């Protein structure tokens, strides 16, 4: 069976992802795919 992250590790990953928001890395890839929008919120 696959490995599962502990709650503490999930929090660390989430914090890292949030820290990337608003940054402009060098050599960034252009967006791919379609942006998902939750239609139940409309």
Backbone as a ProteinNet text record, in pm:
[ID]
protein_1_A
[PRIMARY]
XXXXXXXXXXXXXXXXXXXXXXXXXXXXXXXXXXXXXXXXXX
[TERTIARY]
84.4	0	88.5	37.2	113.7	137.8	233.2	265.3	162.6	137.5	43.3	117.1	88.8	150.6	80.7	158.9	103.6	48.5	-38.9	-100.7	4.8	111	217.8	286.7	309.5	373.5	282.4	152.5	56.3	58.7	65.2	70.4	197.3	309.1	435.1	427.7	372	358.1	265.2	153.2	58.3	123.1	200.7	269.1	367.7	438.2	533.5	461.2	351.4	275.7	224.2	171.4	120.7	234.9	355.4	469	509.7	475.2	509.9	415	297.5	197.6	250.2	238.4	281.6	428.4	502.2	642.1	654	766.3	791.7	927.6	929	1055.1	1115.9	1247.5	1315.6	1283.5	1273.7	1246.6	1117.8	1015.5	887.6	816.5	746.4	667.5	540.5	491.6	362.9	252.9	138.5	29.6	-15.9	-54	-105	-243.5	-324.2	-454.9	-558	-670	-781.6	-797	-826.4	-847.5	-979.8	-978.5	-1099	-1173.5	-1303.8	-1389.1	-1502.7	-1524.9	-1631.6	-1764.6	-1843.4	-1969.1	-2073.5	-2055.1	-2152.4	-2141.2	-2032	-2013.4	-2074.5	-2119.2	-2175	-2321.4
-118.7	0	124.5	234.8	359.1	422.5	512.3	581.9	692.2	721.1	824.5	930.9	1056.8	1165.1	1182.2	1212.9	1244.1	1386.4	1418.4	1551.5	1661.5	1640.1	1740	1761.8	1653	1663.4	1732	1705.7	1772.6	1922.8	1961.8	2103.5	2168.4	2096.4	2150.3	2170.1	2072.4	2082.9	2198.8	2209.9	2318.1	2454.3	2466.8	2592.9	2628.2	2527.6	2550.1	2598.8	2533.7	2572.3	2715.4	2749.6	2885.5	2986.7	2949	3041.6	3073.1	2987.2	3009.1	3105.8	3127.4	3213.1	3355.7	3411.4	3548.7	3561.6	3451.7	3458.5	3452.4	3497.8	3490.5	3423.8	3290.5	3218.5	3239.6	3231.7	3238.6	3113.3	3127.1	3015	2940.5	3014	2952.3	2896	2785.1	2726.2	2807.8	2807.2	2870.5	2777.5	2831.9	2747.8	2646.3	2528.5	2423	2381.6	2330.8	2278.5	2387	2347.7	2438.4	2465.5	2589.8	2626.2	2567.7	2500.9	2439.9	2542.1	2552.5	2642.5	2559.9	2572.6	2499.1	2566.1	2504	2563.9	2571	2495.4	2500.1	2629.9	2704	2829.8	2948.1	2925.8	3035.9	3056.4
0	0	0	-51.7	-60.2	75	77.8	202.1	227	353.4	393	473.3	444.6	520.4	654.2	755.2	887.2	882.4	975.7	979.6	984.5	1060.3	1071.5	936.4	862.8	731.7	630.3	637.9	549.4	574.8	701.5	736.8	682.2	687.1	634.9	483.7	413.8	268.1	232.8	303	276.5	300.2	406.5	435.1	324.6	273.9	164.8	39.4	5.4	-114.2	-100.7	15.7	38.6	28.1	73.4	67.9	-75.7	-170.4	-310.8	-380.2	-323.9	-386.9	-398.4	-517.9	-541	-579.4	-586.1	-625	-776.7	-828.4	-972.3	-993.7	-1000.4	-1016.4	-1155.2	-1161.9	-1290.3	-1370.2	-1499.8	-1590.4	-1553.7	-1515.8	-1477.8	-1600.4	-1582	-1690.1	-1710.1	-1832.4	-1857.8	-1806	-1766.2	-1715.8	-1819.7	-1773.8	-1860.4	-1811.9	-1901.8	-1863.5	-1844.6	-1787.7	-1765.2	-1616.6	-1583.5	-1444.6	-1398.3	-1283	-1228.8	-1144	-1165.3	-1088.4	-1030.3	-900	-833.1	-866	-952.2	-997.1	-886	-778.6	-669.1	-589.7	-608	-536.4	-609.7	-731.5	-810.9	-782
[MASK]
++++++++++++++++++++++++++++++++++++++++++

